[in-house]
Amino acid sequence: RYSLDVTGTRFTSYIISAHDRRQFYEEMKRNDGQVGNFEVALRHKNGLDLSAAISAHYYYDDDGDLVGVEGVVRNISELVLARDDLAREKERVQTTLESIGDGVITTNLAGEIDYMNAVAQRLTGWDFSDANGEALQTVFNIKTTRRDDSVTKQLKRIFESDQSESCVIHNAMLNNKDKERYFLEVTITPIR
C-alpha cells in the first residue's frame, strides 16, 4: 500500500492520462463540484503506476470563494486486477458456450432467460434480444410423449431445489416460435 500526500499540490498532476484529467474536471463541473469514485491511473512519486478511485468536491473559503478541491484518493489496484481477471474469465466462458454444438440456455433463479447461444436461438426461433428476460417455458416450449406435465414439474423441482442434480428428458418435442418441431434430448442442470 502506498500513501500519497498531495497537500498543497495539484493532485491531478499525478493522473497519468491527460484525457482522464479532463474527464475528472468535466465530471466535477457536471455534478455541481463533486465526484465520487472516479477511476483513474495514478503515478506514485516512486514511479509505480496504480489504479485509484477519487472522491472529491470543490473547497470554498469562508467568503464562499472557490479555493480548491479536497477529497480522498483510494488505491483500488487489487480491485481493478480482480475485475479484469473476472472479465477475462467471463469472456472465456462466453466463448466456450458459443462454440458448443448443442443449444445452451441459462436462466436466473426465477426461470427467466439470461443467456442463449446461437444453436439455442436457431432451434427455438428466438433471438436472444427478444428472449432475454422471458420465462424459459415461453421460449423453450417442450413437450414429452407423456400426457402429464412432467416437464413443468421437473423444471419446478430443479428451480426450487438447492441440490445440484441434473434431469434428462428423452424424446422431448420442441415447438419453436416459427412453428417448426424438433425432437430433442434435453438436459437440465442447475448452475450452483
Legacy VTK file of the C-alpha trace (Angstrom):
# vtk DataFile Version 3.0
C-alpha trace
ASCII
DATASET POLYDATA
POINTS 192 float
0.000 0.000 0.000
1.122 3.494 -0.750
0.074 6.758 0.789
0.330 9.845 -1.300
0.497 13.249 0.372
-0.654 15.790 -2.163
-1.464 18.615 0.263
-0.739 21.928 -1.388
-0.090 20.390 -4.813
-2.169 19.814 -7.918
-3.077 16.224 -7.164
-4.435 15.891 -10.691
-0.834 16.111 -11.904
-0.484 12.541 -10.584
-3.176 11.372 -13.023
-1.257 9.741 -15.869
-3.666 10.401 -18.728
-4.401 13.952 -19.897
-7.762 12.613 -21.092
-8.557 11.340 -17.563
-7.600 14.734 -16.100
-10.011 16.484 -18.480
-12.729 13.924 -17.714
-12.218 14.463 -13.974
-12.704 18.225 -14.271
-15.682 17.797 -16.606
-17.278 15.349 -14.154
-16.732 17.856 -11.310
-18.430 20.623 -13.325
-21.279 18.359 -14.438
-22.005 17.270 -10.845
-22.019 20.647 -9.086
-18.419 20.438 -7.971
-18.263 16.889 -6.704
-17.309 13.465 -7.925
-17.453 10.017 -6.340
-15.273 7.010 -7.101
-13.848 8.439 -10.314
-11.421 5.750 -11.530
-8.041 6.772 -12.901
-4.477 5.546 -13.236
-2.068 7.450 -10.993
1.697 7.594 -10.986
3.147 7.477 -7.488
6.180 9.643 -6.773
8.236 6.412 -6.609
7.369 5.847 -10.286
4.892 2.986 -9.808
1.506 3.192 -11.510
-1.619 2.313 -9.570
-5.363 2.331 -10.091
-7.227 4.774 -7.894
-10.731 5.971 -7.147
-11.090 9.673 -6.422
-13.954 11.104 -4.393
-13.660 14.876 -4.217
-15.526 18.159 -4.062
-14.829 21.849 -4.504
-13.496 23.554 -1.395
-14.678 27.074 -0.590
-13.340 29.642 1.870
-15.453 31.438 4.474
-16.444 34.063 1.889
-17.774 31.379 -0.462
-14.939 31.687 -2.950
-13.641 28.541 -4.597
-10.125 27.860 -3.343
-9.511 24.293 -4.450
-10.527 20.687 -4.445
-10.408 18.362 -1.474
-11.093 14.687 -1.385
-9.892 11.166 -0.910
-7.862 9.035 -3.285
-8.111 5.283 -2.691
-5.774 2.673 -4.135
-8.037 0.195 -5.939
-5.309 -1.622 -7.874
-6.221 -5.042 -6.429
-9.906 -4.462 -7.176
-9.154 -3.464 -10.771
-6.920 -6.525 -11.266
-9.636 -8.810 -9.861
-12.279 -7.140 -12.049
-10.076 -7.541 -15.135
-9.458 -11.216 -14.277
-13.194 -11.751 -13.870
-13.918 -10.083 -17.219
-11.346 -12.314 -18.965
-12.838 -15.411 -17.318
-16.348 -14.346 -18.342
-15.166 -13.838 -21.911
-13.529 -17.284 -21.905
-16.726 -18.922 -20.631
-18.789 -16.970 -23.172
-16.530 -18.141 -25.997
-16.822 -21.735 -24.753
-20.621 -21.574 -24.606
-20.786 -20.039 -28.085
-18.656 -22.819 -29.560
-20.662 -25.717 -28.094
-22.576 -27.592 -30.805
-25.618 -28.056 -28.548
-28.176 -25.416 -27.712
-27.409 -23.777 -24.361
-29.896 -21.642 -22.449
-29.298 -20.270 -18.963
-31.823 -18.653 -16.653
-31.834 -16.751 -13.398
-33.399 -18.320 -10.291
-36.835 -17.096 -11.354
-36.567 -19.136 -14.570
-36.117 -16.072 -16.802
-33.682 -16.445 -19.676
-30.399 -14.579 -19.319
-28.298 -16.314 -21.996
-28.786 -18.306 -25.214
-26.081 -19.459 -27.590
-26.539 -19.362 -31.377
-27.661 -23.013 -31.590
-30.409 -22.428 -28.991
-31.529 -19.321 -30.869
-31.735 -21.262 -34.121
-33.647 -24.176 -32.559
-36.155 -22.024 -30.652
-36.580 -19.430 -33.391
-35.975 -16.687 -30.813
-33.254 -14.041 -30.989
-31.615 -13.598 -27.611
-32.526 -9.901 -27.615
-36.215 -10.928 -27.671
-35.871 -13.926 -25.342
-33.816 -12.168 -22.672
-35.945 -11.954 -19.519
-38.689 -14.227 -20.858
-39.794 -17.309 -18.937
-37.943 -20.433 -20.058
-41.197 -22.257 -20.845
-42.270 -19.417 -23.175
-39.151 -19.683 -25.335
-38.262 -23.338 -24.843
-41.692 -24.878 -25.344
-41.063 -28.608 -24.982
-43.470 -31.472 -24.539
-42.935 -35.162 -23.953
-44.890 -38.179 -25.108
-46.243 -38.470 -21.573
-49.663 -36.936 -21.018
-48.859 -35.306 -17.682
-46.996 -32.073 -17.107
-43.738 -33.846 -16.238
-41.555 -31.207 -17.934
-43.110 -28.402 -15.908
-42.819 -30.490 -12.728
-39.167 -31.300 -13.419
-38.307 -27.657 -14.125
-40.091 -26.531 -10.971
-38.304 -29.189 -8.898
-34.894 -28.076 -10.201
-35.578 -24.359 -9.672
-36.841 -24.919 -6.126
-34.180 -27.411 -5.069
-30.817 -26.488 -3.652
-29.402 -29.764 -4.941
-27.143 -29.969 -7.980
-28.815 -32.913 -9.648
-29.401 -32.941 -13.379
-32.512 -34.026 -15.187
-32.543 -35.632 -18.638
-35.707 -35.574 -20.729
-35.667 -38.109 -23.552
-37.853 -37.728 -26.628
-38.779 -34.117 -25.955
-40.537 -32.261 -28.739
-39.755 -28.571 -29.157
-42.362 -26.410 -30.867
-40.403 -23.326 -31.801
-41.524 -19.769 -32.477
-41.630 -20.449 -36.242
-43.938 -23.457 -35.722
-41.137 -25.908 -36.523
-40.809 -29.104 -34.485
-37.600 -30.679 -33.269
-37.175 -33.882 -31.313
-34.511 -33.427 -28.683
-32.833 -34.925 -25.694
-32.858 -32.195 -23.059
-30.545 -31.969 -20.076
-31.437 -29.523 -17.338
-28.660 -28.811 -14.869
-28.621 -26.214 -12.109
-25.548 -23.973 -12.038
-24.542 -23.506 -8.412
LINES 1 193
192 0 1 2 3 4 5 6 7 8 9 10 11 12 13 14 15 16 17 18 19 20 21 22 23 24 25 26 27 28 29 30 31 32 33 34 35 36 37 38 39 40 41 42 43 44 45 46 47 48 49 50 51 52 53 54 55 56 57 58 59 60 61 62 63 64 65 66 67 68 69 70 71 72 73 74 75 76 77 78 79 80 81 82 83 84 85 86 87 88 89 90 91 92 93 94 95 96 97 98 99 100 101 102 103 104 105 106 107 108 109 110 111 112 113 114 115 116 117 118 119 120 121 122 123 124 125 126 127 128 129 130 131 132 133 134 135 136 137 138 139 140 141 142 143 144 145 146 147 148 149 150 151 152 153 154 155 156 157 158 159 160 161 162 163 164 165 166 167 168 169 170 171 172 173 174 175 176 177 178 179 180 181 182 183 184 185 186 187 188 189 190 191
